[in-house]
Each structure stands twice: as structure tokens, then as C-alpha cells.
Amino acid sequence: MRSCILAVVMLIAGCAHSPTYAPEDPLEPVNRAVYAFNNTADRWVLKPVAQAYVAAVPAEIRSTASRFLGNLLYPTTILNDLLQGKFAQAGRDTTRFLLNTSFGLGGLLDPATRIGWTENREDFGQTLAVWGVGDGWFLMLPFLGPSTNRDLVGRGIDVFAHPLYYAPPEVAIPLEAVDIVDTRAQLLGTEQVLAQQFDPYAFLRSAYLQRRRGLIYDGNPPPEEDDWGE
């Protein structure tokens, strides 16, 4: 799970100057209501918990937890590499996963990055796009934040590739909780970006869609074109 604030970081990561899309958003009134609900839940629950986590847990331990959780999820990337026909990348990502799982003590360390095996992130939403599935409508999901019809289906499929899906609840639930809190902790302070926007909802929508487009095309999207509603 990810906070809806995550799209702000996605924008900062390199999408601020991409073309502005006008996607299909026929559910905008409902989406805006969900957006308001998510902001309230974040303000009163998730953000305070994340702040307490940062205050109580040293930075190095938090970084170690992030590496472990990222490595745990990495088989999903490898599977989607294969489904997208990125066989060379799948080989590199498999090597990275095995290296970090073995010499990195299950992902607590990251020797792969130190020797140049950089991290990739692929999901089934991207895979569906590679297969030619259109984005559909923009959606704002309770607690999960921005999505599209295609990405919502992709999230559902990716659940079955996540190792925690097959773990017993006493293992899966605490790790999922740490993942959510750790992710939110990394975003502390980014709320200021949204607060400065004339229409935070529209800004967040644009940021999310531009970031997803960048991921689908591996950072090299074609010239501006209208993909929406396919």
C-alpha cells in the first residue's frame, strides 16, 4: 500500500516538466471526495505514526528496513520483466535479487548496487500497458491513492506475486504495516508541495499519470500523444 502523497515524490523525481494530460476522469466528484478522505486519514493517523517512527527509530535501521522490504518485493519486478519481454533486464534483476538475498543477508544490505547492479521497478500495470491495454479512467482509491482502471487490475494481479501473500498472517501483517509506515516516513515534508498548488487534486492526478507514463516507457516516453480512454 502507498499513501496518496506518494505521487508528489513521483513528480519531484522528474515529471514536473512533462506535458499535462487531460485524462478521462468521469468520476471526478467521487475521486475528489476520496482524495479529501485520504488527506484526513493521513493527517490524523498515518502521518503522526510516521513521525513517531522517525523519532523512535534511528535512520540507519530505517534504511535497513527499507532495503529488506524492497528486496522482498523484487520477485514481482523479475516476473514482470519476463512478461514484458525484457529478458536481459530479467537476468540482471535476478542476479541482483540473488546477490542481495545471499551476500546481502536477505536484503538487509545492498551489495548489488555497490557493484553497479541498479534497481528496477516493474509491475503488472506496466505489463498491461506494454501489452496494449489502455489506461481507462483515473481513480482515487481509499487509502491507496491515485490509480487508473488498468493499474487497479495490475495491483490485484501483483498481489499474487508478492511473497507476503503466501506468508502466515503473523508474519505478513507486521511486515506490511512496517512497509506502509516506512514509505510514509520517507515522504514527510512533501505535503508542502501539494499545499502550494491552486488545485492539489488536479496536480496530484497529473503527477501520478505523468510518472506512470514515464515508467511504462522506461523514462523515454514518445512525443505527446493522447492515450486516454483506449
Phi, psi and omega in degrees: 000152179220144176291151178296341179294342183304327181296335176297314178295324177300319179294312181300330183293353175146013185250005188296335185250013177283162178300149178271124181273157172239076188286167172293119180221058182293343179263022186306316179301318178292317179301320179294323177294319178294320177302316178297319178298314180299319179297319179294315179297320179294317183296321187261344184236292191292316181297312178300322178295318179296320178296320177294322178299314180295321181291327187266334187249125179301151185302321183293322178292321177297319178296321178296317178297319179298317179296317180297314182293323177295320179292324180298326182276349190299329176304332176297319177297316181298316179299316181287331169307310183295317181294335179269000180078017178268072189289322178295317178295323178299321178295317179294317181292325176295317178298317179299314181297314181295321180294314181288329179288324182271289183287340178266011176058051177079013181101359177295331174244168184228065179295334182299315180296324182296332180256013172100003178272086186288160184278142171240159175226115177234144177223173186287337173298317176295320179298316178300322178296318177298326179282357176100008179282130180287165184293321187079209181277153169283140181229145169246113186265141176303128179071325185273337176087209188293148177197183169224172176305314182297314182291330177296316176298318179299320178299318181297321179289320182298334178305321184285345178264354182278125180306327182293340177298330183260000180273154176295152184305324182293344175261313186294314186296312177298321180292321176297319180297316178298320179299315180297312183293319180296318178298315180295324180297325180291344183258003180301130180102338183284348179301335182298328180297313179294320184298337183272356184272146177297319179228088184304323180298312181295322178298314180296319178300312180297317180299315181297312185293322177294319180296317179297320178298318177298320179293318182299321182261019178053042176083000181230065181293151177292172177307158185311129178211160182263105180265349195284146176081009177293000000 
